[in-house]
Amino acid sequence: MNTLEQLRTGELTGSRRVKLACGLSEFPREIFALAETLEILDLSGNALSSLPDDLPRLHRLRILFCSDNQFTELPAVLGLCPRLTMIGFKANRIRTVPAAALPSGLRWLILTDNQIAELPAAIGRCRQLQKLMLAGNRLTALPPEMAACSRLELLRIAANRLTALPAWLLSLPRLCWLAYAGNPFCADAEQRSLARAPIVPIAWDDLQLGQQLGEGASGVIHQADWLGEESPQAVAVKIFKGELTSDGLPLKEMTACLGAGRHANLIPVLGKVDRHPAAAHGLVMALIDASFANLAGPPSLESCTRDVYPADRRFAFATALRLAHGIASAAEHLHARGIMHGDLYAHNILHGADGTALLGDFGAASFFAPDDRPVAEALQRIEVRAFACLLEELLARCDPSLAGHQALAELQAACAEETIAARPLFAEIVATLAALRRR
């Protein structure tokens, strides 16, 4: 975090990245003194409602964050910034997105938690767009011109007012990670998914919370003792915050976790918290051994849609194969229950040293009707492309001379096919991986 004093005294001269959160109501003109070096500007958490007309003077600016401010319109001047590729205006009051506000080189646009009812047709001209985050708005439809966004890989449209999933969306050649829960068109599928799973109520008074294990956008996880059995059982308890996240609504995440049922490669859900004193929602889950770790870190500003691994991360081929087989099996199980994970990424996978894998974080999960086969299979094949990304990352960290590497590379290529109908479904993928493991 930087300060206005640092900016005004010249202490930030030569900076490539500046972050200011100090109650600003006007854009600090002193920032223009950094025009020759500034690439990343974060003005989130202020009281701004406009940007200066001469913003393009920051001719090296690539990334701009203005989340948690008071904008009611996405500033049109953004479209004149020659190198701007990433724009974040989460949690403002934006109702209008002018066509002029969208730079032609835009790769990543975050407009989560605003009041947008319509997107301009001009978004179809953003041919470099890879990541589009629109959860928590008032959209009733998406412009058909978006079908031209052929590089789009991640799309978040949860918690809007969409009455249908656009047919063209199911044909985007590179789409991997899709979240749309909390829209009217999928409400019935959500209820059917939840109805399939018995819900075990676990009284709050029977839970003795211990240390905090982690905190994410949707909730806080604590280690706890469940005292309701003959002897206390160590568990993990997740209490949901109830606030909108970049993926969607936390309560939809809880619905997906409950609807997912049991599988060896999913974190077991033991029950739902009952009678919480603040009426908060929560889940009681199995406590995972501390030896398990995240497979990778989440995407960075530079990698955009791809996870970040330690530079020295390598896998034995048998370990990578077991990991891939476990995740494919979990995805097949979810799809059979009408659930898309929506965020099938290495950073959402816990793994043991032997390749045991657990798929977690259902914050982007969505629901579909398995009996509507054309739509259901198209949605499943979108997630297959996400699995292709995972396979690519695993293959890159295995010895290519080992037996089976070429066969796994061929499976990866099939899963990554840009013609969606040409991709295998997870049942076929699981069978192929099982055969490779038996070799």
C-alpha positions in Angstrom: 0.0 0.0 0.0 1.3 3.4 -0.9 0.3 6.9 0.5 -0.5 10.2 -1.0 2.5 11.7 0.8 4.8 9.3 -0.9 3.2 10.2 -4.3 3.5 14.0 -3.6 7.1 13.9 -2.4 8.3 12.0 -5.4 9.1 8.9 -3.4 7.2 6.7 -5.9 9.1 8.0 -8.9 9.9 5.2 -11.3 7.2 2.9 -9.8 5.6 0.3 -12.1 2.8 -0.4 -9.5 0.9 1.9 -7.2 -1.9 1.2 -4.8 -3.7 4.0 -3.0 -6.7 3.5 -0.7 -7.1 6.7 1.4 -10.7 8.0 0.9 -10.0 9.6 -2.5 -12.9 11.4 -4.1 -10.9 12.7 -7.0 -8.2 11.2 -9.1 -4.8 12.4 -7.8 -3.2 14.4 -10.6 0.3 13.6 -9.2 -0.1 10.1 -10.7 0.7 11.5 -14.1 4.3 12.2 -13.0 4.6 8.3 -13.2 3.5 8.1 -16.8 6.8 6.8 -18.1 6.8 3.7 -15.8 3.4 3.1 -14.3 1.8 -0.2 -15.5 -0.5 -1.3 -12.6 -2.7 1.2 -10.8 -5.0 0.1 -7.9 -7.4 2.7 -6.6 -9.8 0.3 -5.0 -11.5 1.2 -1.7 -11.9 4.9 -2.2 -14.9 7.2 -3.0 -14.2 7.9 -6.7 -17.0 8.3 -9.2 -15.0 9.5 -12.3 -11.7 9.3 -14.0 -9.9 12.2 -15.8 -10.3 12.7 -19.6 -6.5 12.6 -20.0 -6.1 9.2 -18.4 -4.5 7.9 -21.6 -1.4 10.0 -20.7 -0.6 6.9 -18.6 0.5 5.3 -21.8 2.1 2.3 -20.2 -0.9 1.4 -18.0 -1.9 -2.2 -18.4 -4.0 -3.0 -15.4 -6.4 -0.7 -13.5 -8.4 -1.6 -10.4 -11.2 0.7 -9.2 -13.3 -1.7 -7.1 -15.2 -0.6 -4.1 -15.8 3.0 -5.3 -18.8 5.0 -6.3 -18.9 4.7 -10.1 -22.3 4.5 -11.7 -20.9 4.2 -15.3 -17.8 2.4 -16.6 -15.7 5.3 -17.7 -15.6 5.7 -21.5 -12.0 7.0 -21.3 -10.8 3.5 -20.5 -11.3 2.6 -24.2 -8.7 5.2 -25.1 -5.9 3.7 -23.0 -3.6 2.1 -25.6 -2.2 -0.8 -23.5 -5.0 -1.5 -21.0 -5.7 -5.2 -20.9 -7.2 -5.7 -17.4 -10.0 -3.7 -15.8 -11.5 -4.3 -12.4 -14.6 -2.3 -11.2 -16.1 -4.8 -8.7 -18.6 -3.6 -6.1 -19.4 -0.1 -7.4 -22.9 1.1 -8.5 -22.4 0.7 -12.2 -25.6 0.6 -14.3 -24.2 1.5 -17.7 -21.3 0.1 -19.7 -20.7 2.3 -22.8 -19.3 0.6 -25.9 -16.5 3.2 -25.9 -15.3 2.0 -22.4 -14.0 -1.3 -23.8 -10.4 -1.3 -25.1 -9.8 -3.5 -28.1 -7.0 -5.3 -26.3 -9.0 -6.2 -23.2 -8.2 -9.6 -21.8 -9.8 -9.5 -18.3 -12.9 -7.6 -17.2 -14.3 -7.6 -13.7 -17.7 -6.0 -13.2 -18.9 -8.3 -10.3 -21.5 -6.9 -7.9 -22.9 -3.9 -9.7 -26.3 -3.0 -11.2 -25.7 -3.7 -14.9 -28.8 -4.8 -16.8 -27.3 -4.8 -20.3 -23.9 -5.2 -22.0 -23.1 -3.3 -25.2 -22.9 -5.3 -28.5 -19.4 -3.9 -28.8 -18.1 -6.4 -26.3 -18.0 -8.8 -29.3 -15.1 -6.7 -30.7 -13.0 -7.7 -27.7 -11.4 -10.6 -29.5 -8.6 -11.0 -26.9 -11.0 -11.4 -24.0 -10.2 -14.4 -21.9 -11.8 -13.7 -18.5 -15.2 -12.0 -17.9 -16.6 -11.7 -14.4 -20.2 -10.5 -14.2 -21.7 -12.2 -11.2 -24.2 -10.3 -9.1 -25.7 -7.9 -11.7 -29.1 -7.5 -13.3 -28.5 -9.1 -16.7 -31.5 -10.7 -18.3 -29.6 -11.7 -21.5 -26.1 -11.6 -23.0 -25.5 -9.9 -26.4 -25.3 -12.4 -29.2 -22.2 -10.5 -30.5 -20.3 -12.1 -27.6 -20.2 -15.3 -29.7 -17.3 -13.6 -31.5 -15.2 -13.7 -28.2 -13.6 -16.9 -29.3 -10.7 -16.6 -26.8 -13.0 -16.5 -23.8 -12.0 -19.1 -21.2 -13.6 -18.1 -17.9 -17.1 -16.6 -17.6 -18.9 -15.8 -14.4 -22.6 -14.9 -14.9 -24.0 -16.2 -11.6 -26.6 -14.3 -9.6 -28.1 -12.4 -12.5 -31.6 -12.5 -14.0 -31.0 -14.7 -17.1 -34.0 -16.6 -18.2 -32.0 -18.9 -20.6 -28.4 -19.9 -21.2 -27.5 -18.6 -24.7 -27.1 -21.4 -27.3 -24.0 -19.7 -28.7 -22.3 -19.9 -25.3 -22.2 -23.7 -25.6 -20.1 -23.4 -28.8 -17.3 -21.1 -27.6 -14.2 -23.0 -28.6 -12.0 -22.2 -25.5 -14.5 -21.8 -22.7 -13.3 -23.9 -19.7 -14.7 -22.4 -16.5 -18.3 -21.3 -16.4 -20.5 -20.3 -13.4 -24.2 -19.4 -13.8 -26.0 -20.6 -10.6 -28.6 -18.2 -9.1 -30.3 -17.4 -12.4 -34.0 -18.1 -13.0 -33.3 -20.5 -15.8 -31.5 -23.0 -13.5 -33.6 -22.8 -10.3 -35.4 -26.1 -11.0 -32.1 -27.9 -11.6 -30.7 -26.6 -8.3 -33.7 -27.9 -6.4 -33.5 -31.3 -8.1 -29.8 -31.6 -7.3 -30.4 -30.8 -3.6 -33.3 -33.2 -3.3 -31.1 -36.1 -4.3 -29.0 -35.8 -1.2 -30.1 -36.5 2.4 -29.3 -33.5 4.7 -28.0 -34.4 8.2 -28.6 -31.6 10.6 -25.8 -31.1 13.1 -26.6 -28.9 16.1 -24.3 -25.9 16.6 -24.1 -26.7 20.3 -22.6 -30.1 19.4 -19.7 -28.4 17.7 -16.7 -27.1 19.6 -14.7 -24.8 17.4 -10.9 -24.8 17.5 -8.3 -23.1 15.4 -9.1 -21.3 12.1 -7.9 -23.4 9.2 -8.6 -20.9 6.4 -10.8 -18.1 5.1 -12.0 -17.6 1.5 -14.4 -15.2 -0.2 -17.4 -17.4 0.7 -16.7 -18.4 4.3 -14.4 -19.3 7.2 -13.2 -22.8 8.0 -12.4 -23.9 11.5 -11.2 -27.2 12.9 -13.7 -28.5 15.4 -14.8 -31.4 17.6 -18.2 -32.8 16.9 -19.5 -33.9 20.3 -22.7 -35.5 19.1 -21.2 -39.0 18.6 -20.2 -41.5 21.3 -16.8 -40.0 21.2 -15.7 -36.5 19.9 -14.9 -36.6 16.2 -12.4 -34.1 14.7 -14.1 -32.3 11.8 -13.9 -29.1 9.7 -16.7 -26.5 9.9 -17.3 -24.0 7.2 -19.5 -21.0 8.1 -20.7 -19.1 5.1 -20.5 -15.3 5.0 -23.6 -14.9 2.8 -22.0 -12.3 0.7 -21.6 -12.3 -3.1 -18.3 -13.6 -4.3 -16.6 -13.2 -7.7 -18.0 -16.7 -8.5 -21.5 -16.2 -7.3 -23.6 -16.8 -4.1 -22.2 -18.8 -1.2 -25.5 -20.5 -0.5 -25.4 -22.0 -4.0 -21.9 -23.4 -3.1 -23.5 -25.0 -0.1 -26.3 -26.5 -2.3 -23.7 -28.0 -4.6 -21.6 -29.5 -1.7 -24.7 -31.2 -0.3 -26.0 -32.3 -3.8 -22.6 -33.7 -4.7 -22.9 -36.8 -2.5 -20.1 -39.1 -1.5 -17.1 -39.8 -3.7 -13.5 -40.9 -2.9 -12.1 -37.8 -4.6 -14.4 -35.2 -3.0 -14.1 -33.9 0.6 -16.8 -35.7 2.5 -19.7 -33.5 3.8 -21.0 -34.9 7.1 -23.9 -32.6 7.6 -25.4 -29.1 7.7 -25.0 -26.8 10.7 -28.3 -26.5 12.5 -29.4 -23.7 14.9 -26.5 -21.4 14.5 -26.9 -18.5 17.0 -26.7 -15.9 14.3 -28.7 -18.0 11.8 -25.6 -18.4 9.6 -25.4 -21.3 7.2 -22.6 -23.8 7.5 -21.3 -27.3 6.6 -19.6 -29.9 8.7 -17.0 -31.8 6.7 -14.3 -34.4 7.2 -11.0 -33.1 8.5 -8.4 -33.6 5.8 -4.9 -34.8 6.8 -2.5 -31.9 7.2 -0.1 -33.6 4.8 -2.4 -32.7 1.9 -1.5 -29.5 0.0 -2.9 -27.4 -2.9 -1.6 -28.7 -6.2 -0.9 -25.1 -7.4 -1.5 -21.5 -6.7 -4.3 -19.5 -8.4 -3.8 -17.5 -11.7 -1.7 -14.4 -11.4 -2.2 -11.0 -13.1 0.3 -12.2 -15.7 -1.0 -15.7 -16.3 -4.6 -14.5 -16.4 -6.4 -17.9 -16.6 -3.7 -20.4 -15.8 -2.6 -21.6 -12.4 0.9 -20.9 -11.1 3.1 -23.7 -10.0 6.4 -23.6 -8.1 9.2 -23.4 -10.6 10.7 -26.7 -9.4 7.5 -28.7 -9.2 7.8 -32.1 -10.8 5.6 -35.2 -10.7 6.4 -38.9 -11.1 4.3 -40.1 -14.0 2.4 -42.6 -11.9 1.6 -39.9 -9.4 0.3 -37.5 -12.1 -1.8 -40.3 -13.7 -3.4 -41.2 -10.4 -4.2 -37.6 -9.7 -5.7 -37.1 -13.1 -7.8 -40.3 -12.8 -9.1 -39.2 -9.4 -10.2 -35.8 -10.6 -11.8 -37.1 -13.8 -13.7 -39.7 -11.7 -14.9 -36.9 -9.4 -16.0 -34.8 -12.3 -17.9 -37.8 -13.9 -19.7 -38.3 -10.5 -20.7 -34.7 -10.3 -22.0 -34.6 -13.9 -24.1 -37.6 -13.3 -25.8 -35.6 -10.5 -26.3 -32.6 -12.7 -23.5 -30.5 -11.2 -20.8 -28.6 -13.0 -17.9 -27.8 -10.7 -17.2 -24.6 -12.7 -13.7 -24.1 -11.2 -11.8 -27.3 -12.1 -8.4 -25.9 -11.4 -5.2 -27.2 -9.8 -5.5 -24.6 -7.0 -8.8 -26.2 -6.0 -7.3 -29.6 -5.7 -5.7 -31.0 -2.5 -3.2 -33.8 -3.1 -1.1 -36.2 -1.2 2.4 -37.3 -2.1 1.2 -40.5 -3.7 -1.2 -38.7 -6.1 -4.4 -39.0 -4.0 -6.5 -36.0 -5.0 -9.5 -34.2 -3.5 -11.5 -31.7 -5.5 -12.7 -28.9 -3.4 -14.2 -25.3 -3.5 -17.7 -25.5 -5.1 -18.1 -21.7 -5.1 -18.5 -21.6 -8.9 -20.7 -24.8 -9.2 -23.7 -24.7 -11.4 -26.6 -27.0 -12.0 -28.1 -28.6 -15.1 -30.7 -31.2 -16.1 -28.9 -34.4 -17.1 -31.9 -35.6 -19.1 -31.6 -32.6 -21.5 -28.8 -34.4 -23.2 -27.7 -31.9 -25.9 -27.3 -29.1 -23.3 -26.0 -31.4 -20.6 -23.3 -32.9 -22.8 -22.2 -29.5 -24.1 -21.9 -28.2 -20.6 -19.9 -31.3 -19.5 -17.6 -30.9 -22.5 -16.9 -27.3 -21.4 -15.5 -28.7 -18.1 -13.6 -31.3 -20.1 -11.6 -28.5 -21.6 -10.7 -27.3 -18.1 -9.5 -30.8 -17.4 -7.4 -30.5 -20.5 -5.6 -27.5 -19.0 -4.9 -29.6 -15.9 -3.5 -32.5 -17.9 -1.3 -30.0 -19.9 0.1 -28.7 -16.6 0.8 -32.2 -15.2 2.4 -33.4 -18.5 4.7 -30.3 -18.5 6.0 -31.4 -15.1 6.6 -35.1 -16.0 9.5 -36.8 -17.8 8.3 -37.0 -21.5 10.4 -40.1 -22.1 8.4 -42.2 -19.7 6.0 -44.9 -21.0 2.5 -43.7 -21.2 3.4 -40.0 -21.6 2.5 -39.9 -25.3 -0.9 -41.6 -24.7 -1.7 -39.1 -22.0 -0.7 -36.3 -24.3 -3.1 -37.6 -26.9 -5.9 -37.7 -24.4 -5.1 -34.1 -23.4 -5.3 -33.0 -27.0 -8.7 -34.7 -27.4 -10.0 -33.0 -24.3 -8.7 -29.6 -25.6 -10.4 -29.9 -29.0 -11.9 -26.5 -30.0 -14.8 -28.3 -31.7 -16.8 -29.0 -28.5 -18.6 -32.1 -29.8 -15.3 -33.8 -30.6 -14.2 -33.8 -26.9 -14.8 -37.0 -24.9 -17.1 -37.1 -21.9 -15.7 -37.9 -18.5 -16.9 -41.5 -18.6 -14.6 -42.1 -21.6 -11.7 -40.1 -20.0 -11.9 -42.2 -16.8 -11.8 -45.4 -18.8 -8.8 -44.3 -20.8 -6.9 -43.2 -17.6 -7.8 -46.4 -15.8 -6.4 -48.4 -18.8 -3.2 -46.3 -18.7 -2.8 -47.0 -15.0 -3.1 -50.7 -15.6 -0.2 -50.8 -18.1 
